[in-house]
Amino acid sequence: MQTVLISGASIAGPTLAYWLHRNGFAPTIVEQAPAPRTGGQAIDVRGVALEVVNRMGVLTDIQRARTQMRGMSMLDGHGNEIHRTEDMTVSGGRLDNDDVELLREDLTHLLHTLTHDNVEYIFDDAITSLDEDPQGVRATFQHGQPRTFDLVIGADGQHSNVRALTFGHEGQFHHHLGMHLGIFSTDNFLDLDNWQVWLRDGNAGYGIYPVRDNTELRVNIGFHSGPIDYDYRDIEQQKQIITDRVADLRWETPRLVKAMWDATDFYFDSMAQIRMDTWSRGRVTLVGDAGYCASALSGQGTSLALVGAYILADELAKTGGDHLAAYTRYEQRMRPFVDLNQALATENPGMPASEESIECAKTAISLGTP
């Protein structure tokens, strides 16, 4: 039985582990966080990705956890409504299709629950080095003892540790899309009832929507700019950057900024894509954002993670664990799908891609026979 070390316990990692276990592999997931992560924005499961979760037996659970948005309002800089619609939302797209929008933490929880009995999870640890020889890859860890695995797969996000250890510094693959975004939770002090509001004025703005039966708000607050220097570990610095950049916004901005400073689940990053000529080297490969982050602006990051994990596991099973052949086929099958979905983020800068482009991209790959 081949052993596989997967870095990352968000979406791509547990999905990959599920299918690897089903196909006779022995997966181990290492995750830097002490437990499955909470917080984050609403995410979308669309197109072919719906069939992936259906084959995993969790489609009904995911549909049960979906958000209940009724529509949205667009506001001017003073908070005056300039447009409203009950046909779609910025975060989830059209409301009359089969796509499912749910909170990232809810999907992560479902995937962890589905896999934890059959997959070894190592939380609160991280890979520090990878050394490959003809027999496998020796991984050393921050806390645990070194171990050797047949294969190593990075499912550890846009700032992938596995990618850095295998391919080098992030800058050669990181393509900034001209925007930075902060995300956090707070009480529903606006009394929104399954309704989104979006405000933009100049180069800054935010989107707000209620979750958890309207008891809580998720806030996406950001600004347009070129690349900026900041410490990924310094949350206080990141909150100050947001505070300074949205200082001229009006309406509920002061209350939102105060709530941001009080938030314990604040997340901040640039909107960027990862573009690589290859996702594989030796016994190591990448899946999801680690190899082909499309950014939140595409609306397809979650679906790419789900589909990529399925395709990778499928190819490893078909080749009987011949990783070189499997990785080649994985890239051949996934790259056209990745290219179409990454293009969604740049088709209409500052606004969602067209419905036609989304419909084309989300179904532009076949999973084959189960």
C-alpha positions as CSV (number, residue, x, y, z in Angstrom):
1,M,0.0,0.0,0.0
2,Q,1.5,3.3,-1.1
3,T,1.8,6.0,1.5
4,V,0.9,9.6,0.6
5,L,1.7,12.7,2.7
6,I,-0.7,15.6,2.0
7,S,0.0,19.1,3.3
8,G,-3.2,21.0,4.1
9,A,-6.5,20.1,5.7
10,S,-8.9,22.6,4.1
11,I,-10.7,21.4,1.0
12,A,-8.4,19.9,-1.6
13,G,-6.5,17.9,1.0
14,P,-9.3,16.0,2.7
15,T,-11.0,15.4,-0.7
16,L,-7.8,13.9,-2.1
17,A,-7.4,11.8,1.0
18,Y,-10.9,10.5,0.7
19,W,-10.4,9.3,-2.9
20,L,-6.9,7.9,-2.2
21,H,-8.2,5.8,0.7
22,R,-11.0,4.6,-1.5
23,N,-8.5,3.6,-4.2
24,G,-6.2,1.7,-1.8
25,F,-3.6,4.2,-0.7
26,A,-2.7,5.2,2.8
27,P,-3.0,9.0,3.1
28,T,-1.7,11.2,6.0
29,I,-2.7,14.8,6.3
30,V,-0.5,17.4,8.1
31,E,-2.0,20.7,8.9
32,Q,-0.3,23.7,10.5
33,A,-3.5,24.8,12.4
34,P,-4.3,23.1,15.6
35,A,-7.8,22.0,14.3
36,P,-9.9,22.4,11.2
37,R,-10.0,26.1,10.4
38,T,-13.0,28.2,11.0
39,G,-14.0,31.5,9.6
40,G,-13.7,32.6,5.9
41,Q,-16.1,33.7,3.3
42,A,-19.0,31.9,1.5
43,I,-17.7,29.7,-1.2
44,D,-19.3,28.0,-4.3
45,V,-19.6,24.4,-5.4
46,R,-20.4,24.5,-9.1
47,G,-20.7,22.4,-12.2
48,V,-18.5,19.3,-12.3
49,A,-17.6,19.8,-8.6
50,L,-21.2,19.0,-7.7
51,E,-20.7,15.6,-9.2
52,V,-17.5,15.1,-7.1
53,V,-19.3,15.7,-3.8
54,N,-22.2,13.6,-5.1
55,R,-19.9,10.7,-5.6
56,M,-18.5,11.3,-2.1
57,G,-22.1,11.0,-0.7
58,V,-22.2,14.5,0.8
59,L,-24.1,16.5,-1.8
60,T,-27.3,16.4,0.4
61,D,-25.3,17.6,3.4
62,I,-23.8,20.4,1.4
63,Q,-27.1,21.5,0.0
64,R,-28.5,21.5,3.6
65,A,-25.7,23.8,4.7
66,R,-26.2,26.3,1.8
67,T,-26.7,30.0,2.4
68,Q,-30.2,31.4,2.1
69,M,-29.6,34.6,0.2
70,R,-32.7,36.3,-1.3
71,G,-30.8,38.9,-3.3
72,M,-28.6,41.9,-2.9
73,S,-28.3,45.7,-3.0
74,M,-25.6,47.9,-4.4
75,L,-24.9,51.1,-2.5
76,D,-23.2,54.3,-3.3
77,G,-20.5,55.8,-1.1
78,H,-23.1,57.4,1.2
79,G,-25.0,54.1,1.7
80,N,-27.8,54.9,-0.7
81,E,-29.2,52.0,-2.7
82,I,-28.6,52.4,-6.4
83,H,-29.5,49.0,-7.5
84,R,-31.2,45.8,-6.1
85,T,-31.9,42.4,-7.5
86,E,-33.5,39.2,-6.4
87,D,-32.0,37.2,-9.3
88,M,-28.4,36.9,-8.1
89,T,-25.7,37.9,-5.6
90,V,-22.1,38.9,-6.1
91,S,-20.9,36.0,-3.8
92,G,-23.0,33.2,-5.2
93,G,-24.1,34.2,-8.7
94,R,-27.6,33.4,-10.0
95,L,-30.1,32.1,-7.4
96,D,-32.0,30.0,-9.8
97,N,-29.4,27.4,-10.7
98,D,-28.1,24.2,-9.1
99,D,-24.8,25.7,-7.7
100,V,-24.4,25.6,-4.0
101,E,-23.0,28.5,-1.9
102,L,-22.0,27.6,1.7
103,L,-19.5,28.8,4.3
104,R,-16.0,27.5,3.9
105,E,-15.9,26.3,7.4
106,D,-19.0,24.2,6.9
107,L,-17.5,22.4,3.9
108,T,-14.2,21.9,5.7
109,H,-16.1,20.4,8.7
110,L,-18.1,18.0,6.4
111,L,-14.9,16.8,4.7
112,H,-13.1,16.3,8.0
113,T,-16.0,14.3,9.4
114,L,-16.2,12.2,6.3
115,T,-12.5,11.3,6.4
116,H,-11.1,11.3,10.0
117,D,-11.9,7.7,10.7
118,N,-9.9,6.5,7.6
119,V,-7.2,9.1,7.3
120,E,-4.3,10.0,9.6
121,Y,-4.5,13.6,10.6
122,I,-1.6,15.5,12.2
123,F,-2.6,18.9,13.4
124,D,-0.4,21.7,14.7
125,D,2.6,20.7,12.7
126,A,4.2,21.5,9.3
127,I,6.8,20.1,6.9
128,T,10.2,21.7,7.2
129,S,12.1,19.7,4.5
130,L,11.6,17.2,1.7
131,D,14.4,14.9,0.5
132,E,13.7,12.5,-2.3
133,D,15.5,9.3,-3.2
134,P,14.6,6.3,-5.3
135,Q,12.6,4.7,-2.4
136,G,10.5,7.8,-1.5
137,V,10.5,11.2,0.1
138,R,11.8,11.8,3.6
139,A,9.8,14.5,5.3
140,T,10.9,16.3,8.4
141,F,8.5,18.3,10.6
142,Q,8.5,21.1,13.0
143,H,7.4,18.9,15.9
144,G,7.0,15.3,14.8
145,Q,9.6,12.7,13.9
146,P,10.9,12.4,10.3
147,R,9.0,9.9,8.1
148,T,9.4,8.6,4.6
149,F,6.4,8.5,2.2
150,D,6.0,7.2,-1.3
151,L,4.4,10.5,-2.5
152,V,4.0,14.0,-1.2
153,I,1.2,16.3,-2.3
154,G,0.9,20.0,-1.5
155,A,-2.8,21.0,-0.9
156,D,-1.7,23.9,1.3
157,G,-3.1,26.9,-0.4
158,Q,-1.9,30.0,-2.3
159,H,1.2,30.3,-0.1
160,S,2.0,26.6,-0.3
161,N,4.9,25.4,1.9
162,V,5.3,22.2,-0.3
163,R,5.6,24.4,-3.4
164,A,8.2,26.5,-1.8
165,L,10.3,23.5,-0.7
166,T,10.0,21.8,-4.1
167,F,9.9,24.6,-6.7
168,G,11.4,27.6,-4.9
169,H,10.2,31.1,-3.9
170,E,6.6,32.1,-4.4
171,G,7.3,35.3,-6.4
172,Q,8.1,33.4,-9.6
173,F,4.5,32.0,-9.7
174,H,2.5,34.7,-8.0
175,H,0.5,37.0,-10.2
176,H,-1.1,40.0,-8.4
177,L,-4.6,40.9,-9.6
178,G,-4.6,44.5,-8.3
179,M,-6.7,44.0,-5.1
180,H,-6.3,43.1,-1.4
181,L,-9.1,41.7,0.7
182,G,-9.9,41.3,4.4
183,I,-12.5,38.9,5.7
184,F,-14.0,38.6,9.2
185,S,-17.1,37.8,11.2
186,T,-19.2,40.0,13.5
187,D,-22.7,40.2,15.0
188,N,-25.5,41.1,12.6
189,F,-25.7,44.7,13.9
190,L,-27.3,45.7,10.5
191,D,-30.2,43.3,11.0
192,L,-29.8,42.0,7.5
193,D,-32.3,39.2,6.6
194,N,-30.6,36.9,4.1
195,W,-29.7,39.9,2.0
196,Q,-26.3,41.1,0.8
197,V,-25.2,44.7,0.6
198,W,-22.2,45.9,-1.4
199,L,-20.7,49.3,-1.2
200,R,-17.9,50.7,-3.3
201,D,-16.5,54.2,-3.6
202,G,-13.3,54.9,-5.5
203,N,-10.7,52.2,-4.9
204,A,-12.2,50.7,-1.7
205,G,-15.4,49.0,-0.7
206,Y,-17.0,46.1,1.1
207,G,-19.6,43.4,0.8
208,I,-21.7,42.2,3.8
209,Y,-24.0,39.2,4.1
210,P,-25.7,37.4,7.0
211,V,-25.1,33.8,7.9
212,R,-26.1,31.4,10.8
213,D,-29.8,32.2,10.5
214,N,-29.1,35.9,10.3
215,T,-27.3,36.0,13.6
216,E,-23.8,36.8,12.2
217,L,-22.3,38.9,9.4
218,R,-19.4,37.9,7.1
219,V,-17.6,41.0,5.9
220,N,-15.4,41.2,2.8
221,I,-13.6,44.6,2.9
222,G,-10.8,45.5,0.5
223,F,-9.1,47.9,-1.8
224,H,-7.5,48.1,-5.2
225,S,-3.7,48.6,-5.3
226,G,-0.5,47.2,-6.6
227,P,1.5,44.8,-4.5
228,I,2.3,45.9,-0.9
229,D,4.8,44.7,1.6
230,Y,3.4,43.3,4.9
231,D,4.1,40.5,7.4
232,Y,1.7,37.5,6.8
233,R,1.9,36.8,10.5
234,D,1.2,40.3,11.8
235,I,-2.6,40.5,12.0
236,E,-2.4,44.0,13.7
237,Q,-0.4,45.4,10.8
238,Q,-2.9,43.9,8.3
239,K,-5.9,45.4,10.2
240,Q,-4.2,48.8,10.2
241,I,-3.6,48.6,6.4
242,I,-7.4,48.0,5.9
243,T,-8.2,50.8,8.4
244,D,-6.0,53.3,6.5
245,R,-7.3,52.3,3.1
246,V,-11.0,52.5,3.9
247,A,-10.8,55.7,6.0
248,D,-12.6,57.8,3.4
249,L,-15.6,55.4,3.1
250,R,-18.8,56.5,4.7
251,W,-22.1,54.8,5.8
252,E,-21.4,52.0,8.3
253,T,-17.7,52.0,7.8
254,P,-16.7,53.2,11.3
255,R,-18.7,50.4,12.9
256,L,-17.3,47.8,10.5
257,V,-13.8,48.9,11.2
258,K,-14.4,48.7,14.9
259,A,-15.8,45.2,14.4
260,M,-12.8,44.2,12.4
261,W,-10.4,45.2,15.2
262,D,-12.5,43.1,17.6
263,A,-12.7,40.0,15.2
264,T,-10.7,36.9,16.1
265,D,-11.1,35.3,12.7
266,F,-9.6,38.1,10.6
267,Y,-8.0,37.0,7.3
268,F,-6.1,39.2,4.9
269,D,-4.4,38.6,1.6
270,S,-3.8,39.8,-1.9
271,M,-6.1,38.7,-4.7
272,A,-3.6,36.7,-6.9
273,Q,-3.2,33.7,-9.1
274,I,-0.6,31.0,-9.0
275,R,0.5,30.1,-12.6
276,M,3.1,27.3,-13.1
277,D,4.4,25.5,-16.2
278,T,4.2,22.2,-14.3
279,W,2.7,21.2,-10.9
280,S,4.9,18.2,-10.4
281,R,8.5,17.4,-9.7
282,G,9.7,13.9,-8.9
283,R,7.3,12.3,-6.4
284,V,5.8,15.7,-5.4
285,T,2.8,17.4,-7.0
286,L,0.4,20.2,-6.1
287,V,-3.4,20.4,-6.0
288,G,-5.9,23.2,-5.7
289,D,-4.7,26.7,-4.8
290,A,-1.1,25.5,-4.2
291,G,-0.7,24.7,-7.9
292,Y,-3.3,26.8,-9.7
293,C,-5.0,29.4,-7.4
294,A,-7.6,31.2,-9.4
295,S,-8.3,33.7,-6.6
296,A,-11.6,34.5,-4.9
297,L,-12.4,36.8,-7.9
298,S,-13.0,33.8,-10.1
299,G,-15.6,32.2,-7.8
300,Q,-14.1,28.8,-8.7
301,G,-11.3,28.1,-6.3
302,T,-13.3,25.6,-4.3
303,S,-14.5,23.8,-7.4
304,L,-11.0,23.6,-8.8
305,A,-9.8,22.1,-5.5
306,L,-12.6,19.5,-5.5
307,V,-12.2,18.5,-9.1
308,G,-8.4,18.6,-9.0
309,A,-8.3,16.3,-6.0
310,Y,-10.6,13.8,-7.7
311,I,-8.7,13.8,-11.0
312,L,-5.3,13.3,-9.3
313,A,-6.6,10.4,-7.2
314,D,-8.2,8.9,-10.2
315,E,-5.0,9.0,-12.3
316,L,-3.0,7.5,-9.4
317,A,-5.5,4.7,-9.2
318,K,-5.5,4.1,-12.9
319,T,-1.7,3.9,-13.2
320,G,-1.4,1.7,-10.1
321,G,0.6,4.3,-8.3
322,D,3.0,5.1,-11.1
323,H,3.4,8.7,-10.0
324,L,5.2,9.9,-13.1
325,A,2.5,8.7,-15.5
326,A,-0.3,9.7,-13.1
327,Y,1.1,13.3,-12.6
328,T,1.4,13.7,-16.4
329,R,-2.2,12.6,-17.0
330,Y,-3.4,14.7,-14.1
331,E,-1.9,17.8,-15.6
332,Q,-3.1,17.0,-19.1
333,R,-6.7,16.6,-17.9
334,M,-6.7,19.6,-15.5
335,R,-4.8,22.3,-17.3
336,P,-7.5,23.3,-19.8
337,F,-10.1,23.4,-17.0
338,V,-7.8,25.5,-14.8
339,D,-7.1,27.9,-17.7
340,L,-10.8,28.6,-18.3
341,N,-11.5,29.1,-14.6
342,Q,-8.6,31.3,-14.0
343,A,-9.7,33.5,-16.9
344,L,-13.0,34.2,-15.0
345,A,-11.0,36.4,-12.6
346,T,-9.6,38.7,-15.3
347,E,-12.4,38.8,-17.8
348,N,-14.2,41.8,-16.3
349,P,-11.9,43.4,-13.7
350,G,-13.8,44.6,-10.6
351,M,-17.0,42.8,-11.6
352,P,-18.1,39.1,-11.9
353,A,-17.4,37.3,-15.2
354,S,-20.3,36.9,-17.6
355,E,-22.8,34.1,-17.0
356,E,-21.9,32.5,-20.3
357,S,-18.2,32.3,-19.3
358,I,-19.1,30.9,-15.9
359,E,-21.4,28.2,-17.3
360,C,-18.7,27.2,-19.8
361,A,-15.9,27.1,-17.3
362,K,-17.6,25.2,-14.5
363,T,-18.4,22.2,-16.7
364,A,-15.4,22.1,-19.0
365,I,-14.0,18.7,-17.8
366,S,-15.2,15.2,-17.6
367,L,-14.8,13.1,-14.5
368,G,-15.2,9.8,-16.4
369,T,-17.0,6.7,-15.1
370,P,-17.1,6.4,-11.3
